[in-house]
C-alpha cells in the first residue's frame, strides 16, 4: 500500500526539471542524523538498504530493510513514509533454545520543513522533522499504540569539504514489553566530501532512556557514499553500540537511494 500511494503521488506531481550541474541527490542516509533540506518540489525519492544487526556475541541476528520514501509537495516541504520494512529475527536463549520470528515493522508518516537556508559557512541550514507511528506492523514487531518523535536538524558547512549535521529532539516510543515512554534524542554526523560525489562520515546517536525506566543508549558508526550521475547514491556503513543494552553489536548496512 505504501508503494502504491507514493507511486501515485509521484505520477501526479509536477515533473522535476533537470537541475544544474551541481544539483546532486542528498539522501538522509547513511548515518544516524537526518538532514535539514528537502527533496524539492515535484521530486520523489526512495532511500533503502539491506541491514544486518548482531547481538549477544553474534548469536542473535536481525535482518531488516530500512526504507524512507520522500515526496516534495512544495519547495520547502516534503511528506515522508518511513519504517524498517520486513524484518527477520533470530534469538538464542539458553532455556528456550533458538527462536525465529519475522514480520512487518511499524511504519511512520511524517513531514519535513526546511525553514532556514544555508549561507556559506556563516549560517547553517535548519529544518524540522515530525513522525507519527500509528498502530502498525505485524507479529512480534507490531506497535500497539501510536508513537512518534519531533527533531530539529541542521547542516553546517563549517570548512572546505567538511560539514556537521546535528539533530536534537524528543520522542514517545514503545519498548519490547509494549510500555510507552518519553525519550530525549541526539545525533550528529561529521562529513568529509573530497569531491561532489564522494562522502565519508562518522556519526553517533544517543537516546535517553532506551526503554521505560532504562539507561541511555549510544551508537557510533562510520561509512561512505558515492553518487552516480546526479540522482543515484550507493552507500556502505558499519557501527556498534557503545552504551545501553538495546543497540546492536555490531551492524552493517548497504544502501541505495534514487531521486525521480
Backbone bond lengths (Angstrom), bond angles and torsions (degrees), N, CA, C in turn:
res aa  C-N    CA-C-N  psi(-1)  N-CA   C-N-CA  omega(-1)  CA-C   N-CA-C  phi
1 X - - - 1.449 - - 1.527 111.43 -
2 X 1.341 116.33 -42.28 1.468 120.54 178.58 1.521 111.43 -58.02
3 X 1.335 115.86 -47.07 1.470 119.69 -179.92 1.527 110.70 -62.67
4 X 1.340 117.53 -38.52 1.454 121.12 -178.86 1.520 110.47 -65.55
5 X 1.332 117.25 -45.47 1.463 120.92 -179.52 1.516 110.92 -60.05
6 X 1.335 116.95 -47.35 1.457 118.80 -177.31 1.516 111.97 -73.40
7 X 1.318 117.70 -28.53 1.453 118.92 174.05 1.512 111.30 -63.43
8 X 1.340 116.27 -40.38 1.462 120.41 177.27 1.519 111.32 -65.78
9 X 1.326 116.83 -42.39 1.458 120.40 178.22 1.519 111.11 -59.87
10 X 1.333 115.55 -43.45 1.460 119.51 -178.71 1.521 111.49 -64.64
11 X 1.344 116.82 -39.55 1.451 120.18 -177.50 1.527 112.31 -72.22
12 X 1.358 116.94 -28.28 1.444 120.90 -178.63 1.519 113.31 -88.06
13 X 1.341 116.87 -16.54 1.457 119.99 -176.58 1.518 111.06 -72.97
14 X 1.339 115.22 161.17 1.456 120.62 175.93 1.519 109.76 -65.64
15 X 1.323 120.10 127.98 1.461 120.53 -179.29 1.519 110.78 -57.40
16 X 1.341 116.02 133.97 1.462 120.69 179.96 1.523 109.73 -74.48
17 X 1.320 115.88 133.94 1.457 120.26 177.96 1.517 110.41 -75.60
18 X 1.303 116.37 152.07 1.466 120.19 177.86 1.526 108.97 -61.46
19 X 1.326 116.74 129.94 1.461 121.47 -175.61 1.511 111.38 -85.03
20 X 1.338 115.39 171.64 1.463 119.78 176.46 1.510 110.84 -68.31
21 X 1.332 115.29 175.80 1.459 120.35 -175.36 1.522 112.92 -62.29
22 X 1.346 117.84 -25.94 1.454 119.88 -178.71 1.522 112.99 -97.18
23 X 1.340 116.97 12.48 1.466 121.12 178.58 1.525 108.69 -91.07
24 X 1.333 116.59 95.58 1.459 122.15 -177.99 1.527 110.73 -111.15
25 X 1.317 116.40 152.79 1.451 122.18 174.14 1.535 109.47 -56.35
26 X 1.329 116.45 142.01 1.466 120.84 -178.38 1.534 108.57 -135.23
27 X 1.325 118.06 76.17 1.464 120.90 -176.26 1.530 112.46 -69.78
28 X 1.321 115.56 164.34 1.459 121.84 173.54 1.523 111.92 -84.08
29 X 1.299 118.36 0.04 1.450 123.08 175.69 1.525 109.64 -119.75
30 X 1.339 119.90 160.41 1.464 126.10 -4.97 1.529 109.79 -78.67
31 X 1.289 117.53 -173.94 1.450 120.97 -177.78 1.508 111.27 99.94
32 X 1.318 115.62 160.69 1.459 121.37 -176.17 1.518 111.46 -85.81
33 X 1.337 117.30 -40.10 1.458 121.01 -179.57 1.522 110.80 -75.05
34 X 1.336 116.47 141.05 1.458 122.07 174.65 1.522 109.77 -91.57
35 X 1.332 116.52 152.14 1.450 121.44 179.56 1.519 112.26 -77.45
36 X 1.333 115.57 168.33 1.465 121.51 -178.01 1.515 113.01 -94.20
37 X 1.333 118.61 -15.39 1.461 121.31 -175.08 1.532 111.03 -92.92
38 X 1.326 116.02 159.00 1.459 122.12 179.37 1.525 109.72 -102.63
39 X 1.329 116.10 173.70 1.461 120.42 -177.55 1.526 112.28 -78.18
40 X 1.341 117.43 -14.00 1.460 120.40 179.73 1.515 112.20 95.83
41 X 1.298 115.43 150.77 1.462 121.83 -177.04 1.528 111.71 -58.20
42 X 1.328 115.99 131.46 1.453 121.18 176.51 1.511 115.15 85.88
43 X 1.330 118.26 -5.04 1.464 120.81 -179.84 1.526 110.91 -94.17
44 X 1.313 114.53 146.06 1.464 123.02 171.10 1.520 106.96 -122.29
45 X 1.320 116.64 136.74 1.467 119.74 -175.56 1.522 110.39 -138.57
46 X 1.327 116.09 137.36 1.461 122.66 175.12 1.522 108.28 -115.41
47 X 1.326 116.03 134.58 1.464 122.70 177.05 1.527 107.38 -131.60
48 X 1.310 117.13 116.64 1.457 120.68 -174.95 1.526 110.05 -142.76
49 X 1.335 115.60 169.44 1.461 119.94 -177.18 1.515 109.93 -161.12
50 X 1.316 114.56 163.13 1.467 122.60 167.28 1.517 105.91 -106.54
51 X 1.338 117.03 121.07 1.465 120.81 -174.72 1.522 110.31 -128.08
52 X 1.323 115.74 137.04 1.466 122.13 178.38 1.530 107.87 -124.27
53 X 1.337 115.66 127.81 1.458 122.09 -179.56 1.524 110.16 -117.73
54 X 1.325 115.99 142.91 1.458 121.85 -179.03 1.527 109.61 -122.32
55 X 1.338 115.65 143.69 1.460 121.91 176.22 1.521 109.19 -143.68
56 X 1.321 115.98 167.83 1.471 121.71 178.47 1.522 111.29 53.43
57 X 1.323 116.26 50.35 1.455 120.62 178.67 1.513 114.35 67.73
58 X 1.326 116.76 19.45 1.460 120.74 179.07 1.509 113.82 96.56
59 X 1.348 118.24 -6.26 1.459 120.55 179.83 1.533 111.43 -70.25
60 X 1.333 116.39 -40.20 1.462 121.13 177.60 1.521 109.01 -90.63
61 X 1.336 116.33 131.82 1.458 120.72 -179.06 1.520 110.48 -132.68
62 X 1.322 115.51 138.95 1.459 121.68 175.47 1.521 108.38 -126.70
63 X 1.315 116.51 129.91 1.455 122.59 177.42 1.521 108.07 -116.67
64 X 1.319 117.19 127.98 1.448 121.06 -176.84 1.513 111.05 -142.41
65 X 1.333 115.20 166.18 1.458 121.78 -179.08 1.526 107.40 -127.71
66 X 1.347 117.83 76.61 1.464 119.54 179.72 1.522 110.84 -61.26
67 X 1.331 116.02 130.75 1.462 120.99 -175.20 1.521 110.15 -137.75
68 X 1.317 115.81 134.53 1.461 122.96 176.24 1.521 108.05 -126.46
69 X 1.333 115.92 126.40 1.459 122.76 176.41 1.524 108.14 -111.67
70 X 1.333 116.82 129.70 1.471 122.03 -175.26 1.526 109.94 -128.49
71 X 1.325 115.93 135.14 1.466 120.64 177.05 1.522 109.16 -133.54
72 X 1.336 117.10 123.00 1.452 121.37 179.15 1.515 111.18 -87.37
73 X 1.331 116.24 104.58 1.466 119.93 179.63 1.530 111.79 -92.35
74 X 1.319 117.45 -6.46 1.460 123.96 172.30 1.514 106.99 -151.55
75 X 1.331 117.08 169.76 1.457 119.70 -173.66 1.527 112.08 -63.11
76 X 1.314 118.07 -34.26 1.461 121.25 -177.62 1.527 113.39 -115.59
77 X 1.324 117.45 9.34 1.457 121.72 -179.76 1.525 110.14 -123.84
78 X 1.319 116.00 144.31 1.458 120.64 171.04 1.525 109.69 -143.57
79 X 1.319 115.78 149.91 1.455 121.95 172.28 1.521 107.33 -100.79
80 X 1.330 116.00 144.37 1.460 121.48 -172.29 1.534 109.55 -132.69
81 X 1.320 115.32 136.48 1.468 122.17 170.87 1.521 106.20 -122.37
82 X 1.341 117.00 127.31 1.461 120.38 -168.41 1.520 111.30 -144.52
83 X 1.315 116.26 144.84 1.455 121.24 175.70 1.514 110.58 -177.32
84 X 1.319 115.63 173.77 1.467 120.71 179.74 1.521 112.97 -89.63
85 X 1.335 116.99 8.46 1.447 120.82 174.96 1.523 112.88 63.42
86 X 1.321 115.39 -154.38 1.453 119.77 178.95 1.526 108.59 -76.13
87 X 1.329 116.32 134.99 1.468 121.79 -171.42 1.519 110.54 -126.45
88 X 1.332 115.11 136.31 1.463 121.79 175.61 1.526 108.36 -116.21
89 X 1.330 116.77 136.48 1.462 120.00 -176.94 1.527 110.88 -136.46
90 X 1.322 115.14 134.57 1.462 122.28 174.88 1.522 107.81 -120.26
91 X 1.351 116.57 126.58 1.459 120.99 -179.70 1.522 109.18 -126.99
92 X 1.339 114.97 138.11 1.457 121.45 179.50 1.520 108.31 -113.32
93 X 1.328 116.17 119.36 1.467 122.14 179.66 1.528 108.63 -118.17
94 X 1.332 118.36 133.37 1.472 119.85 -177.91 1.523 113.52 -62.12
95 X 1.322 117.49 -22.28 1.473 121.48 -179.65 1.520 111.28 -98.98
96 X 1.322 116.37 -49.58 1.462 120.90 -175.35 1.527 113.27 -84.77
97 X 1.325 116.65 -13.54 1.454 119.79 -177.83 1.520 111.26 82.57
98 X 1.310 116.32 -154.92 1.463 121.75 -177.52 1.522 110.90 -92.51
99 X 1.331 115.54 129.45 1.464 120.87 177.41 1.524 109.22 -122.88
100 X 1.313 115.07 148.73 1.458 121.66 178.59 1.522 108.96 -123.98
101 X 1.317 116.48 137.82 1.459 121.18 176.75 1.520 109.50 -141.98
102 X 1.302 115.86 153.94 1.461 120.32 178.57 1.520 108.95 -153.83
103 X 1.302 115.34 156.30 1.451 120.30 179.98 1.519 111.14 169.55
104 X 1.308 114.62 178.10 1.451 121.58 -179.48 1.518 109.57 -88.06
105 X 1.324 117.24 128.32 1.464 122.42 178.63 1.533 109.82 -74.36
106 X 1.327 117.90 157.44 1.466 120.61 176.74 1.525 111.86 -56.87
107 X 1.332 115.92 148.90 1.460 122.56 -179.15 1.518 109.76 -119.87
108 X 1.325 116.45 137.24 1.463 120.74 179.70 1.515 110.44 -108.38
109 X 1.324 114.91 156.49 1.454 121.86 168.47 1.521 106.95 -122.62
110 X 1.323 116.71 137.46 1.454 118.80 -174.83 1.510 113.21 -154.17
111 X 1.333 114.49 -177.43 1.453 122.64 179.54 1.521 109.53 -134.44
112 X 1.329 115.48 149.18 1.456 121.71 168.98 1.522 107.94 -126.44
113 X 1.343 114.18 137.12 1.461 120.46 177.74 1.521 108.44 -128.97
114 X 1.324 117.08 124.05 1.459 123.00 177.91 1.524 108.34 -98.22
115 X 1.331 117.81 105.94 1.460 120.17 -171.76 1.521 114.63 -107.58
116 X 1.338 118.36 -5.57 1.457 121.48 174.57 1.518 108.33 -134.26
117 X 1.329 117.02 124.41 1.460 121.52 177.82 1.526 110.44 -85.90
118 X 1.313 116.50 149.05 1.459 121.12 177.88 1.529 110.38 -72.70
119 X 1.326 115.28 144.36 1.463 122.06 174.33 1.524 107.54 -130.55
120 X 1.334 116.14 92.12 1.451 121.62 -179.95 1.516 111.91 55.71
121 X 1.332 115.71 -140.23 1.461 121.12 179.06 1.518 112.27 -91.96
122 X 1.333 117.70 -3.21 1.458 121.00 -175.52 1.525 112.92 -86.99
123 X 1.318 117.09 -33.83 1.462 120.22 -175.11 1.519 110.64 -130.77
124 X 1.339 118.36 118.36 1.464 120.39 178.72 1.526 111.58 -76.84
125 X 1.307 115.20 158.46 1.463 121.53 169.88 1.525 108.28 -77.31
126 X 1.336 117.02 139.83 1.467 121.27 -177.76 1.523 109.51 -132.52
127 X 1.322 115.86 137.61 1.454 121.22 178.20 1.513 111.57 -144.76
128 X 1.322 115.88 172.36 1.462 122.37 179.39 1.523 108.65 -130.44
129 X 1.337 115.87 140.98 1.461 122.13 -178.78 1.526 108.39 -129.14
130 X 1.321 116.65 129.11 1.463 121.14 175.45 1.521 108.21 -125.35
131 X 1.340 116.55 137.69 1.464 121.86 177.79 1.524 109.40 -130.50
132 X 1.338 116.39 145.04 1.458 122.70 172.87 1.525 107.68 -127.86
133 X 1.340 115.25 126.19 1.459 121.37 175.23 1.526 108.02 -102.47
134 X 1.326 119.31 100.35 1.461 119.28 174.20 1.528 109.43 -70.42
135 X 1.333 118.78 162.85 1.471 119.21 175.46 1.528 109.60 -52.16
136 X 1.314 116.64 118.87 1.467 120.84 -174.37 1.507 109.18 -161.32
137 X 1.316 116.27 178.45 1.455 121.42 -176.19 1.511 110.76 93.28
138 X 1.333 115.23 -178.22 1.469 119.74 -178.84 1.521 110.14 -143.84
139 X 1.326 115.35 157.93 1.460 121.44 176.77 1.517 112.61 59.34
140 X 1.327 115.81 -140.54 1.465 121.30 -178.52 1.520 112.96 -68.73
141 X 1.325 118.19 -11.74 1.459 121.21 -176.63 1.529 112.33 -96.64
142 X 1.322 117.82 -0.43 1.456 120.89 -176.21 1.523 111.48 -67.85
143 X 1.324 114.79 138.89 1.454 123.06 174.21 1.526 107.51 -95.80
144 X 1.332 118.04 117.19 1.469 120.58 -172.81 1.519 113.06 -88.38
145 X 1.344 117.93 -12.23 1.455 121.49 179.24 1.528 109.75 -130.24
146 X 1.329 115.71 155.19 1.462 119.83 177.26 1.531 109.60 -69.93
147 X 1.314 116.14 131.79 1.463 122.52 177.69 1.527 108.43 -132.49
148 X 1.315 116.51 178.65 1.458 118.85 178.59 1.513 112.02 172.02
149 X 1.337 115.63 -179.69 1.457 120.03 178.40 1.523 110.54 -154.11
150 X 1.332 114.06 164.29 1.460 122.54 177.39 1.523 107.74 -134.63
151 X 1.349 116.50 131.91 1.452 120.71 -178.34 1.524 111.16 -136.75
152 X 1.313 115.41 145.43 1.458 122.51 167.96 1.527 107.21 -99.49
153 X 1.330 116.02 137.19 1.469 121.19 -177.43 1.521 109.86 -130.19
154 X 1.321 116.21 145.38 1.463 121.29 178.64 1.522 110.03 -138.01
155 X 1.321 115.83 155.07 1.463 123.12 173.75 1.517 107.54 -132.49
156 X 1.334 115.70 118.73 1.462 121.12 -175.27 1.521 109.84 -123.34
157 X 1.321 116.99 112.12 1.465 122.35 176.06 1.532 107.86 -85.90
158 X 1.324 115.92 81.74 1.456 120.66 -169.83 1.533 113.83 -80.90
159 X 1.319 118.70 -14.27 1.459 122.05 178.67 1.519 109.00 -155.92
160 X 1.311 116.05 165.18 1.455 120.87 179.30 1.526 109.88 -58.48
161 X 1.330 116.37 120.91 1.464 125.35 177.88 1.538 113.64 73.92
162 X 1.332 118.13 2.54 1.460 121.15 -179.35 1.527 110.10 -121.18
163 X 1.350 115.91 141.67 1.460 120.08 176.15 1.520 109.85 -147.89
164 X 1.322 114.87 155.97 1.466 122.60 178.82 1.512 108.58 -123.97
165 X 1.344 115.66 134.49 1.464 122.30 -175.32 1.531 109.10 -127.44
166 X 1.340 118.66 90.24 1.459 120.72 179.23 1.531 112.07 -93.96
167 X 1.335 115.98 151.67 1.465 124.41 171.69 1.514 108.78 -129.88
168 X 1.323 117.29 144.18 1.457 121.65 172.40 1.527 107.81 -144.10
169 X 1.336 116.74 140.96 1.454 118.16 -176.96 1.505 113.22 -172.29
170 X 1.337 114.86 -166.57 1.453 122.63 -179.57 1.529 107.79 -143.69
171 X 1.330 116.07 144.70 1.454 120.07 -178.78 1.517 112.03 -138.22
172 X 1.320 115.48 156.07 1.462 122.69 171.44 1.516 106.46 -117.99
173 X 1.329 117.13 115.08 1.452 122.18 -172.99 1.527 111.44 -124.32
174 X 1.331 114.84 177.30 1.463 122.40 177.36 1.522 108.18 -124.66
175 X 1.337 117.73 128.44 1.457 120.24 -178.60 1.525 110.81 -87.15
176 X 1.342 116.40 -176.11 1.463 121.28 -175.23 1.527 112.65 -63.72
177 X 1.340 117.35 -23.29 1.467 121.89 177.04 1.523 111.62 -90.44
178 X 1.344 116.25 10.98 1.465 124.26 178.19 1.526 112.31 63.38
179 X 1.341 116.60 31.49 1.456 122.03 174.52 1.528 108.28 -98.94
180 X 1.334 117.39 135.90 1.453 120.26 177.92 1.530 110.15 -87.96
181 X 1.316 116.07 149.69 1.456 122.11 -179.69 1.525 109.05 -156.11
182 X 1.322 116.07 159.56 1.457 122.58 178.84 1.519 109.43 -104.06
183 X 1.341 116.73 135.94 1.462 121.18 -176.31 1.516 110.93 -134.07
184 X 1.330 115.72 145.89 1.454 121.60 170.67 1.516 110.04 -86.94
185 X 1.335 116.81 145.24 1.463 122.17 -174.35 1.524 110.55 -126.73
186 X 1.331 115.50 139.88 1.465 120.89 174.08 1.520 108.59 -149.20
187 X 1.321 115.86 138.81 1.466 121.41 174.99 1.516 108.10 -149.14
188 X 1.321 116.64 152.67 1.466 121.21 177.35 1.517 108.88 -152.20
189 X 1.337 115.94 135.95 1.463 122.49 178.70 1.518 109.42 -122.63
190 X 1.323 115.92 128.77 1.461 122.32 174.56 1.524 107.55 -102.63
191 X 1.327 116.36 121.58 1.457 122.48 -176.08 1.517 111.76 -112.24
192 X 1.346 115.10 141.00 1.460 121.98 171.08 1.516 107.67 -123.41
193 X 1.337 116.66 121.38 1.460 122.45 -177.67 1.525 110.23 -114.84
194 X 1.339 118.20 92.84 1.463 119.79 178.35 1.524 112.47 -65.60
195 X 1.343 116.98 -21.15 1.460 121.95 174.12 1.519 107.94 -150.14
196 X 1.322 116.74 176.62 1.457 120.94 -177.79 1.524 112.73 -70.43
197 X 1.329 117.26 -15.28 1.458 119.54 -175.79 1.525 113.27 -115.12
198 X 1.324 118.17 2.87 1.465 122.03 -179.14 1.517 109.20 -126.38
199 X 1.328 116.03 134.20 1.461 121.10 -179.90 1.521 109.62 -138.34
200 X 1.328 116.22 131.78 1.460 122.66 171.55 1.525 107.98 -116.30
201 X 1.328 116.75 145.06 1.456 118.94 -174.01 1.519 111.58 -146.26
202 X 1.326 114.20 155.75 1.460 123.33 165.49 1.517 105.58 -134.52
203 X 1.307 116.86 142.36 1.462 117.77 -179.79 1.519 111.66 -155.56
204 X 1.316 114.47 172.16 1.451 121.61 -179.17 1.515 109.72 -144.14
205 X 1.311 116.00 154.15 1.456 121.88 175.77 1.515 109.96 -137.32
206 X 1.339 116.48 136.76 1.458 122.49 -177.83 1.525 108.94 -127.46
207 X 1.332 115.97 135.94 1.458 121.77 173.46 1.518 109.00 -132.68
208 X 1.324 117.49 130.81 1.454 120.43 -178.97 1.528 111.05 -140.23
209 X 1.351 117.77 117.51 1.464 125.86 -1.76 1.527 110.46 -84.19
210 X 1.342 115.89 170.57 1.459 120.82 -179.81 1.518 112.18 -83.90
211 X 1.320 118.19 -17.48 1.457 125.19 175.67 1.523 107.26 -158.02
212 X 1.315 117.03 172.77 1.461 119.74 -177.40 1.532 110.14 -59.83
213 X 1.339 115.56 126.38 1.472 122.71 -177.57 1.526 112.41 61.20
214 X 1.321 116.87 21.81 1.456 120.70 -176.73 1.518 112.55 -95.52
215 X 1.333 114.38 -170.67 1.450 122.28 -179.05 1.528 110.19 -95.72
216 X 1.309 115.46 -172.96 1.462 121.87 177.06 1.525 109.86 -89.98
217 X 1.321 116.45 135.74 1.470 120.76 175.69 1.520 109.52 -107.60
218 X 1.329 114.63 150.03 1.464 120.41 179.84 1.525 109.41 -145.28
219 X 1.319 116.20 135.03 1.458 123.47 178.51 1.525 108.79 -123.38
220 X 1.319 117.32 140.56 1.461 122.04 170.70 1.525 108.09 -123.94
221 X 1.323 116.71 146.58 1.457 119.04 176.25 1.512 110.09 -154.05
222 X 1.317 114.95 168.74 1.450 122.66 178.06 1.520 108.41 -143.46
223 X 1.309 115.88 157.97 1.457 118.13 -178.61 1.516 111.84 -177.60
224 X 1.315 114.80 -171.27 1.447 121.16 179.77 1.512 111.11 -152.61
225 X 1.325 116.26 160.20 1.457 121.82 -179.60 1.526 109.39 -141.21
226 X 1.328 115.33 150.08 1.456 122.01 -179.34 1.522 108.75 -135.51
227 X 1.334 116.83 128.73 1.460 122.32 -178.60 1.525 109.45 -96.37
228 X 1.326 115.21 131.18 1.464 122.51 177.11 1.523 107.33 -105.34
229 X 1.327 116.90 121.95 1.459 119.61 -174.56 1.524 109.19 67.63
230 X 1.338 114.96 -128.63 1.459 120.45 176.46 1.517 112.76 -121.89
231 X 1.339 118.07 -15.74 1.463 120.56 -167.01 1.519 115.27 -122.06
232 X 1.341 118.79 6.03 1.466 121.61 179.86 1.520 108.98 -128.53
233 X 1.323 116.17 136.11 1.464 121.16 174.08 1.516 109.99 -129.79
234 X 1.342 116.22 136.31 1.452 123.91 171.80 1.519 108.07 -111.73
235 X 1.338 117.95 142.58 1.456 119.37 -178.58 1.518 111.54 -145.22
236 X 1.323 115.54 156.23 1.456 124.43 174.35 1.526 108.09 -134.99
237 X 1.330 117.01 141.42 1.460 120.32 177.37 1.519 109.87 -150.96
238 X 1.339 114.89 154.88 1.456 121.75 177.36 1.517 107.46 -144.91
239 X 1.325 117.12 141.61 1.457 120.40 -178.69 1.509 111.62 -158.97
240 X 1.322 115.34 178.91 1.463 120.59 -179.47 1.519 109.70 -156.92
241 X 1.306 116.01 157.59 1.446 121.12 173.52 1.513 110.55 -79.30
242 X 1.332 116.70 140.08 1.459 121.38 178.23 1.526 111.24 -117.86
243 X 1.327 117.72 -6.01 1.464 121.84 176.53 1.517 108.52 -154.56
244 X 1.345 115.76 147.20 1.454 120.36 -179.72 1.515 113.02 90.20
245 X 1.327 115.66 169.85 1.463 121.35 -177.19 1.525 113.21 -104.28
246 X 1.327 118.76 -13.33 1.464 120.48 -175.40 1.531 114.88 -90.22
247 X 1.355 120.97 -26.79 1.465 119.06 -178.33 1.526 112.81 -68.13
248 X 1.336 116.48 155.57 1.470 120.62 177.58 1.523 111.40 -73.40
249 X 1.340 114.95 159.10 1.474 122.41 178.29 1.535 108.97 -141.19
250 X 1.310 119.50 86.41 1.462 131.23 -4.84 1.518 109.69 -103.04
251 X 1.358 116.86 -162.95 1.451 121.90 168.31 1.523 108.64 -137.80
252 X 1.329 115.68 153.25 1.464 122.08 175.00 1.520 107.69 -133.03
253 X 1.328 116.78 147.35 1.465 120.84 -177.89 1.518 110.27 -147.07
254 X 1.316 115.07 141.91 1.461 122.29 173.36 1.530 107.42 -124.87
255 X 1.344 116.34 122.64 1.456 119.65 -170.88 1.510 114.57 -119.09
256 X 1.333 113.78 162.17 1.470 123.31 178.76 1.518 107.57 -141.48
257 X 1.333 116.32 132.52 1.467 121.88 177.13 1.527 108.94 -132.19
258 X 1.349 115.92 142.44 1.463 121.09 -179.06 1.520 109.32 -141.65
259 X 1.327 114.95 131.28 1.472 121.37 176.65 1.518 109.15 -104.64
260 X 1.324 115.87 136.36 1.464 121.90 178.72 1.531 109.70 -116.08
